[in-house]
């Protein structure tokens, strides 16, 4: 089972994005996958994480690279 931990304001923003801006089911799948993976790396997600969650897969790859370079293991 996958778990996503996020604060209520971020949930509201994601729902608004899904209603107003998402155009395909692939958009929603990407957002869910990003949220799951980023939540596993960072814990509880907040409003400041919105761009990372709705952004392209490359944003998570870049975060992972910086964590590796800094010696942060998750």
C-alpha positions in Angstrom: 0.0 0.0 0.0 1.3 3.5 -0.9 0.7 6.4 1.5 0.9 10.1 0.7 1.2 12.5 3.6 0.2 16.1 2.9 -1.3 19.1 4.6 -4.8 20.2 3.9 -3.9 23.4 2.0 -1.8 21.3 -0.5 -4.7 18.8 -0.9 -7.0 21.7 -1.7 -4.5 23.1 -4.3 -4.2 19.7 -5.9 -7.9 19.3 -6.1 -8.2 22.7 -7.7 -5.4 21.8 -10.2 -7.2 18.5 -11.0 -10.5 20.3 -11.6 -9.2 23.3 -13.6 -5.9 22.5 -15.2 -5.5 18.8 -15.6 -6.5 17.6 -19.1 -5.7 13.9 -19.1 -5.7 10.9 -16.8 -2.0 10.8 -17.4 -1.6 14.2 -15.7 -3.4 12.9 -12.6 -1.4 9.6 -12.6 1.9 11.7 -12.7 0.7 13.9 -9.9 -0.2 10.8 -7.7 3.1 9.1 -8.5 5.1 12.3 -7.8 3.2 12.8 -4.5 3.8 9.3 -3.4 7.5 9.3 -4.2 8.2 12.8 -2.8 6.2 12.0 0.4 8.4 8.9 0.8 11.5 11.1 0.5 10.4 14.2 2.4 7.6 13.1 4.8 4.6 15.4 5.1 4.1 17.6 2.0 3.0 21.2 2.3 2.0 24.0 0.1 5.6 24.8 -0.7 5.8 21.4 -2.4 3.0 22.1 -5.0 5.3 22.8 -7.9 7.4 19.6 -7.3 4.2 17.5 -7.0 2.6 18.8 -10.2 5.8 19.3 -12.0 7.6 16.9 -14.4 9.3 13.8 -13.3 12.7 15.5 -13.7 12.0 17.7 -10.7 12.0 14.6 -8.4 15.1 13.2 -10.2 16.9 16.5 -9.5 16.0 16.4 -5.8 17.2 12.8 -5.5 20.5 13.8 -7.2 21.0 16.7 -4.7 20.2 14.4 -1.8 22.7 11.9 -3.0 25.4 14.6 -3.4 24.7 15.8 0.1 24.9 12.3 1.5 21.2 12.3 2.6 19.8 8.8 2.6 16.0 8.1 2.6 
